[in-house]
Amino acid sequence: MAAAQVISAIIVIGALIWIAVNVLEAAKLRGLSLGFDFINDPAGFPISESVIPYDDSYTFGTAFLVGLLNTLKVSIVGILLATILGTIVGLARLSTNWLVNKIALAYIELHRNVPLLVLLFIWYFAIFNKLPPAKGSLELPGPIYLNQRGLYLSWPRLTETGGVFAISLLVGLIVAIIVWIYLRRLRERSGRSTYFAGVSFAVMLVSAVLGLALSAWQPLWIDIPVFEGFNFTGGLRLTPEFGALLVGLVMYTAAFIAEVVRAGIQAVNLGQMEAAKAVGLKPMQTLGLVIIPQAMRVIIPPLISQTLNLTKNSSLALAIGYADLFNVGRIMINQAGRAVPVFSMVMVTYLVLSLITSLILNIYNRKIQISERSS
């Protein structure tokens, strides 16, 4: 058996080396460069949306970073919103109310049986592009303005002394998390109430008040969008491309997460619900304290797959013009003529993002599995 495994490993490694050598020789014969020296050359192309400062005089490396940050922005926000929406729809699917149950079922079946690309086209071309022009924007409380050029939000920004407030809040959050973990473990070991939630909240409150005092009680100012000339200035702008991609990804992925949540809850033994009722727990207490903690052992593994799918599905942004990692990579190939290096960078980046997401959720999954066994 050991000899067979060694021989198999040698064959696989030899095949990979043979493929690599042939690819390099073919690239050399065709005059294709596989180096990454172009990264420091000027990109020479604009990017419509950027988290960091960027113009066409910046390097290819900066352009790639802009695409990566745009992908992270839509992926992180999308995962959070899709998880929340999917949980709500999953609970609605289990509702005893006939109307709520059927609405949730219709939502799930619609999004599970329509391709994501079609949904993105509908959201972008049929909805976001049909909004009124900037001059006739839809005004919502906030103020918030919605038009063909995007969503303009009133947004808090730090004042000159706001940095002290932000640092104090961050330190308070870290300390609160440490206190939460320590006091909760102490309660599990001793069996006595440690009020870990209240103490952690108090730590956050004290750090926030201290930060306010150190920043002269003026840590923030509200940047309000104002219509000037032909467009809005100020505030925070979310482009139609980002909005359509985010809504499409969230609505689509939430349908699959809803089924994961429904299956996880139904996997919990009915006797657990009856026991919770017997000790006088209310329905919401039963759900939050008894059902959901046990259902998470079933929910987390398929939920990992859905979060990874959302991140990878963001590459469909190419179809609606959002400057994500894949879209920026395609433009870099056209500008630099380095298809193999750029595609390698894109592939490795998506792989790393997927592995990090999977690692985080797997750590949580192992923790709840161990917690269940120890009890």
Secondary structure, DSSP 4 states (H G I P E B T S, - for coil): -HHHHHHHHHHHHHHHHHHHHHHHHHHHHTT-----GGGGSB-----S--SS---TTSBHHHHHHHHHHHHHHHHHHHHHHHHHHHHHHHHHHT-S-HHHHHHHHHHHHHHHSS-HHHHHHIIIIIIGGGSPPGGGPEEETTTEEEETTEEEE-EEEE-TTHHHHHHHHHHHHHHHHHHHHHHHHHHHHH-S---HHHHHHHHHHHHHHHHHHHTTT--EEEE--EEETTEEESSEEE-HHHHHHHHHHHHHHHHHHHHHHHHHHHTS-HHHHHHHHHTT--HHHHIIIIIHHHHHHHHHHHHHHHHHHHHHHGGGGGGTT---HHHHHHHHHHHH--HHHHHHHHHHHHHHHHHHHHHHHHHHHHHHHHHHHH-
